């Protein structure tokens, strides 16, 4: 399954969402932990399509790459991986265009 994840930092809190083929969901319990091996990020999310699942993610960040696993209850772990998209969001582009036109 493919999904686009967006994480935002507001003051000392991190929020996030995941957008897949069928829905966009809010991430819960996002935690970031730094150690000697790099950065580990964990979160929970619930999806309802194509079936209802409560997922738990544990991933390691290495530069622009992310890898780790997700787990849905008693089901076996699934490997996950991703790459950071450095393209600015449409909202940031709109704000930039508005500033440039003034």
MDTraj code that builds the backbone (N, CA, C; nanometers):
import mdtraj as md
import numpy as np

residues = "UNK UNK UNK UNK UNK UNK UNK UNK UNK UNK UNK UNK UNK UNK UNK UNK UNK UNK UNK UNK UNK UNK UNK UNK UNK UNK UNK UNK UNK UNK UNK UNK UNK UNK UNK UNK UNK UNK UNK UNK UNK UNK UNK UNK UNK UNK UNK UNK UNK UNK UNK UNK UNK UNK UNK UNK UNK UNK UNK UNK UNK UNK UNK UNK UNK UNK UNK UNK UNK UNK UNK UNK UNK UNK UNK UNK UNK UNK UNK UNK UNK UNK UNK UNK UNK UNK UNK UNK UNK UNK UNK UNK UNK UNK UNK UNK UNK UNK UNK UNK UNK UNK".split()
xyz = np.array([
    [0.0841, -0.1173, 0.0000],
    [0.0000, 0.0000, 0.0000],
    [0.0886, 0.1237, 0.0000],
    [0.0494, 0.2208, -0.0757],
    [0.1227, 0.3467, -0.0815],
    [0.0475, 0.4525, -0.0026],
    [0.1230, 0.5366, 0.0650],
    [0.0629, 0.6477, 0.1394],
    [0.1617, 0.7632, 0.1409],
    [0.1076, 0.8820, 0.1497],
    [0.1894, 1.0018, 0.1652],
    [0.1722, 1.0484, 0.3085],
    [0.2839, 1.0584, 0.3795],
    [0.2821, 1.1026, 0.5181],
    [0.3283, 1.2465, 0.5254],
    [0.2620, 1.3228, 0.6097],
    [0.3023, 1.4610, 0.6331],
    [0.3158, 1.4803, 0.7826],
    [0.4319, 1.5298, 0.8243],
    [0.4584, 1.5580, 0.9642],
    [0.4851, 1.7067, 0.9780],
    [0.4310, 1.7667, 1.0834],
    [0.4503, 1.9091, 1.1101],
    [0.4867, 1.9267, 1.2563],
    [0.5789, 2.0201, 1.2821],
    [0.6179, 2.0524, 1.4192],
    [0.5553, 2.1864, 1.4557],
    [0.4840, 2.1889, 1.5663],
    [0.4218, 2.3095, 1.6196],
    [0.4655, 2.3229, 1.7645],
    [0.5458, 2.4248, 1.7913],
    [0.6046, 2.4416, 1.9236],
    [0.6799, 2.3139, 1.9590],
    [0.6387, 2.2420, 2.0612],
    [0.7087, 2.1189, 2.0984],
    [0.6300, 1.9939, 2.0602],
    [0.5196, 2.0109, 1.9883],
    [0.4360, 1.8961, 1.9498],
    [0.4534, 1.8631, 1.8012],
    [0.4438, 1.7359, 1.7696],
    [0.4494, 1.6900, 1.6308],
    [0.3135, 1.6329, 1.5948],
    [0.2607, 1.6775, 1.4827],
    [0.1349, 1.6243, 1.4311],
    [0.1625, 1.5618, 1.2955],
    [0.0686, 1.4795, 1.2499],
    [0.0893, 1.4163, 1.1204],
    [-0.0374, 1.3567, 1.0651],
    [-0.0295, 1.3250, 0.9361],
    [-0.1410, 1.2594, 0.8685],
    [-0.0856, 1.1665, 0.7624],
    [-0.1696, 1.0723, 0.7225],
    [-0.1357, 0.9784, 0.6157],
    [-0.2493, 0.9793, 0.5146],
    [-0.2143, 0.9975, 0.3885],
    [-0.3133, 0.9977, 0.2815],
    [-0.2860, 0.8795, 0.1903],
    [-0.3849, 0.7920, 0.1814],
    [-0.3746, 0.6761, 0.0945],
    [-0.4749, 0.6861, -0.0185],
    [-0.4951, 0.5771, -0.0870],
    [-0.5853, 0.5744, -0.2018],
    [-0.7290, 0.6067, -0.1630],
    [-0.7713, 0.5622, -0.0446],
    [-0.9113, 0.5734, -0.0057],
    [-0.9421, 0.6802, 0.0984],
    [-0.8402, 0.7246, 0.1752],
    [-0.8718, 0.8147, 0.2859],
    [-0.7476, 0.8847, 0.3387],
    [-0.7717, 0.9894, 0.4159],
    [-0.6668, 1.0588, 0.4907],
    [-0.6982, 1.0413, 0.6385],
    [-0.5967, 1.0002, 0.7151],
    [-0.6174, 0.9775, 0.8581],
    [-0.5138, 1.0559, 0.9380],
    [-0.5520, 1.0912, 1.0597],
    [-0.4641, 1.1626, 1.1519],
    [-0.3796, 1.0599, 1.2269],
    [-0.2521, 1.0915, 1.2455],
    [-0.1626, 1.0039, 1.3208],
    [-0.1739, 1.0360, 1.4692],
    [-0.1581, 0.9340, 1.5517],
    [-0.1695, 0.9501, 1.6972],
    [-0.0395, 0.9074, 1.7648],
    [-0.0156, 0.9629, 1.8816],
    [0.0978, 0.9237, 1.9664],
    [0.2318, 0.9270, 1.8924],
    [0.2560, 1.0323, 1.8177],
    [0.3830, 1.0452, 1.7456],
    [0.4935, 1.0735, 1.8463],
    [0.5997, 0.9945, 1.8395],
    [0.7134, 1.0137, 1.9293],
    [0.8425, 1.0041, 1.8487],
    [0.9370, 1.0910, 1.8809],
    [1.0674, 1.0920, 1.8156],
    [1.1712, 1.0677, 1.9231],
    [1.2610, 0.9740, 1.8942],
    [1.3654, 0.9401, 1.9913],
    [1.4997, 0.9381, 1.9201],
    [1.5934, 1.0145, 1.9727],
    [1.7303, 1.0177, 1.9202],
    [1.8163, 0.9241, 2.0048],
    [1.9022, 0.8462, 1.9381],
    [1.9980, 0.7629, 2.0101],
    [2.1266, 0.7550, 1.9282],
    [2.2187, 0.6696, 1.9690],
    [2.3478, 0.6567, 1.9002],
    [2.3332, 0.6076, 1.7565],
    [2.2217, 0.5465, 1.7242],
    [2.2011, 0.4888, 1.5909],
    [2.1212, 0.5804, 1.4990],
    [2.0792, 0.6973, 1.5471],
    [2.0037, 0.7907, 1.4646],
    [1.8714, 0.8292, 1.5269],
    [1.7708, 0.8426, 1.4422],
    [1.6400, 0.8895, 1.4858],
    [1.5350, 0.7803, 1.4641],
    [1.4590, 0.7512, 1.5684],
    [1.3482, 0.6565, 1.5592],
    [1.2180, 0.7335, 1.5785],
    [1.1212, 0.7068, 1.4914],
    [0.9907, 0.7705, 1.5009],
    [0.8857, 0.6604, 1.5139],
    [0.7928, 0.6796, 1.6073],
    [0.6834, 0.5836, 1.6254],
    [0.5509, 0.6589, 1.6196],
    [0.4468, 0.5899, 1.5736],
    [0.3124, 0.6478, 1.5744],
    [0.2097, 0.5374, 1.5574],
    [0.0837, 0.5744, 1.5811],
    [-0.0299, 0.4849, 1.5597],
    [-0.1249, 0.5513, 1.4619],
    [-0.1961, 0.4685, 1.3869],
    [-0.3000, 0.5199, 1.2987],
    [-0.4045, 0.4114, 1.2773],
    [-0.5258, 0.4560, 1.2476],
    [-0.6358, 0.3648, 1.2184],
    [-0.6824, 0.3916, 1.0767],
    [-0.6927, 0.2848, 0.9975],
    [-0.7484, 0.2988, 0.8634],
    [-0.8789, 0.2209, 0.8585],
    [-0.9669, 0.2595, 0.7672],
    [-1.0945, 0.1883, 0.7552],
    [-1.1117, 0.1245, 0.6181],
    [-1.0260, 0.1621, 0.5230],
    [-1.0356, 0.1043, 0.3889],
    [-0.8979, 0.0605, 0.3445],
    [-0.8790, -0.0500, 0.2835],
    [-0.9824, -0.1412, 0.2361],
    [-1.0469, -0.2244, 0.3469],
    [-0.9848, -0.2233, 0.4673],
    [-1.0471, -0.2867, 0.5841],
    [-1.0028, -0.2109, 0.7074],
    [-1.0766, -0.2249, 0.8157],
    [-1.0430, -0.1523, 0.9386],
    [-0.9233, -0.2197, 1.0054],
    [-0.8188, -0.1385, 1.0261],
    [-0.6983, -0.1866, 1.0930],
    [-0.6453, -0.0784, 1.1852],
    [-0.5959, -0.1195, 1.3005],
    [-0.5236, -0.0313, 1.3916],
    [-0.3755, -0.0637, 1.3742],
    [-0.3007, 0.0306, 1.3224],
    [-0.1604, 0.0079, 1.2876],
    [-0.0676, 0.0799, 1.3841],
    [0.0457, 0.0166, 1.4132],
    [0.1520, 0.0760, 1.4928],
    [0.2789, 0.0745, 1.4084],
    [0.3458, 0.1894, 1.3969],
    [0.4656, 0.2018, 1.3159],
    [0.5873, 0.2292, 1.4026],
    [0.7011, 0.1714, 1.3639],
    [0.8317, 0.2009, 1.4216],
    [0.9263, 0.2126, 1.3034],
    [0.9823, 0.3321, 1.2830],
    [1.0713, 0.3534, 1.1694],
    [1.1975, 0.4258, 1.2134],
    [1.3028, 0.4064, 1.1370],
    [1.4300, 0.4769, 1.1563],
    [1.4471, 0.5735, 1.0412],
    [1.4935, 0.6924, 1.0725],
    [1.5199, 0.7939, 0.9719],
    [1.6705, 0.7970, 0.9471],
    [1.7080, 0.7884, 0.8195],
    [1.8486, 0.7959, 0.7797],
    [1.8570, 0.8945, 0.6640],
    [1.8852, 1.0202, 0.6966],
    [1.8874, 1.1245, 0.5935],
    [1.7471, 1.1452, 0.5380],
    [1.7298, 1.1208, 0.4090],
    [1.5998, 1.1360, 0.3439],
    [1.5247, 1.0038, 0.3316],
    [1.5762, 0.8994, 0.3928],
    [1.5130, 0.7670, 0.3830],
    [1.4569, 0.7234, 0.5178],
    [1.3503, 0.6455, 0.5098],
    [1.2842, 0.5929, 0.6280],
    [1.2638, 0.4434, 0.6046],
    [1.2887, 0.3628, 0.7063],
    [1.2609, 0.2195, 0.6957],
    [1.2266, 0.1661, 0.8337],
    [1.1450, 0.0634, 0.8351],
    [1.1043, 0.0040, 0.9613],
    [0.9931, -0.0950, 0.9385],
    [0.8968, -0.0965, 1.0315],
    [0.7859, -0.1897, 1.0158],
    [0.6585, -0.1348, 1.0764],
    [0.5499, -0.1955, 1.0348],
    [0.4193, -0.1644, 1.0932],
    [0.3589, -0.2959, 1.1387],
    [0.2663, -0.2839, 1.2305],
    [0.2012, -0.4031, 1.2839],
    [0.0544, -0.3720, 1.3052],
    [-0.0289, -0.4681, 1.2688],
    [-0.1734, -0.4560, 1.2874],
    [-0.2180, -0.5688, 1.3796],
    [-0.2290, -0.5360, 1.5077],
    [-0.2737, -0.6366, 1.6039],
    [-0.1859, -0.7604, 1.6042],
    [-0.2483, -0.8762, 1.5861],
    [-0.1749, -1.0032, 1.5898],
    [-0.1180, -1.0437, 1.4541],
    [-0.1461, -0.9650, 1.3520],
    [-0.0915, -0.9958, 1.2196],
    [0.0601, -0.9803, 1.2206],
    [0.1293, -1.0512, 1.1314],
    [0.2761, -1.0370, 1.1256],
    [0.3170, -0.8941, 1.0897],
    [0.4371, -0.8588, 1.1284],
    [0.4912, -0.7275, 1.0944],
    [0.5047, -0.7144, 0.9424],
    [0.4876, -0.5917, 0.8946],
    [0.5071, -0.5616, 0.7531],
    [0.6189, -0.4587, 0.7422],
    [0.7109, -0.4801, 0.6495],
    [0.8182, -0.3837, 0.6276],
    [0.7618, -0.2592, 0.5618],
    [0.8128, -0.1449, 0.6018],
    [0.7751, -0.0176, 0.5400],
    [0.9025, 0.0578, 0.5032],
    [0.8933, 0.1382, 0.4002],
    [1.0054, 0.2232, 0.3616],
    [0.9503, 0.3449, 0.2910],
    [1.0292, 0.4506, 0.2886],
    [0.9861, 0.5725, 0.2231],
    [1.1020, 0.6653, 0.1971],
    [1.0740, 0.7671, 0.1165],
    [1.1732, 0.8685, 0.0812],
    [1.1099, 1.0047, 0.1011],
    [1.1851, 1.0976, 0.1586],
    [1.1362, 1.2341, 0.1816],
    [1.1160, 1.3041, 0.0474],
    [1.0054, 1.3739, 0.0358],
    [0.9747, 1.4535, -0.0830],
    [1.0092, 1.5978, -0.0499],
    [1.1061, 1.6522, -0.1196],
    [1.1503, 1.7891, -0.0914],
    [1.0704, 1.8941, -0.1659],
    [0.9706, 1.8534, -0.2425],
    [0.8904, 1.9516, -0.3141],
    [0.8012, 2.0240, -0.2151],
    [0.7931, 2.1556, -0.2244],
    [0.7055, 2.2284, -0.1322],
    [0.5596, 2.1930, -0.1560],
    [0.4829, 2.2007, -0.0513],
    [0.3406, 2.1698, -0.0615],
    [0.2696, 2.2737, -0.1460],
    [0.1505, 2.2391, -0.1949],
    [0.0705, 2.3329, -0.2728],
    [0.0373, 2.4559, -0.1897],
    [0.0124, 2.4361, -0.0605],
    [-0.0196, 2.5485, 0.0282],
    [0.0992, 2.6445, 0.0377],
    [0.2208, 2.5900, 0.0522],
    [0.3393, 2.6750, 0.0593],
    [0.3597, 2.7488, -0.0721],
    [0.3357, 2.6809, -0.1848],
    [0.3475, 2.7468, -0.3152],
    [0.2469, 2.8598, -0.3282],
    [0.1238, 2.8388, -0.2826],
    [0.0201, 2.9421, -0.2907],
    [0.0580, 3.0620, -0.2056],
    [0.1102, 3.0379, -0.0850],
    [0.1510, 3.1474, 0.0015],
    [0.2678, 3.2244, -0.0600],
    [0.3615, 3.1512, -0.1209],
    [0.4759, 3.2136, -0.1840],
    [0.4303, 3.2983, -0.3026],
    [0.3397, 3.2469, -0.3828],
    [0.2882, 3.3210, -0.4981],
    [0.2159, 3.4463, -0.4535],
    [0.1395, 3.4371, -0.3464],
    [0.0651, 3.5526, -0.2963],
    [0.1631, 3.6605, -0.2483],
    [0.2688, 3.6211, -0.1782],
    [0.3684, 3.7187, -0.1311],
    [0.4379, 3.7850, -0.2495],
    [0.4712, 3.7071, -0.3522],
    [0.5417, 3.7602, -0.4679],
    [0.4566, 3.8545, -0.5511],
    [0.3247, 3.8385, -0.5481],
    [0.2383, 3.9236, -0.6289],
    [0.2055, 4.0552, -0.5599],
    [0.2357, 4.0684, -0.4317],
    [0.2067, 4.1923, -0.3575],
    [0.3190, 4.2911, -0.3685],
])
top = md.Topology()
chain = top.add_chain()
for i, resn in enumerate(residues, 1):
    res = top.add_residue(resn, chain, resSeq=i)
    for name in ("N", "CA", "C"):
        top.add_atom(name, md.element.get_by_symbol(name[0]), res)
traj = md.Trajectory(xyz[None], top)
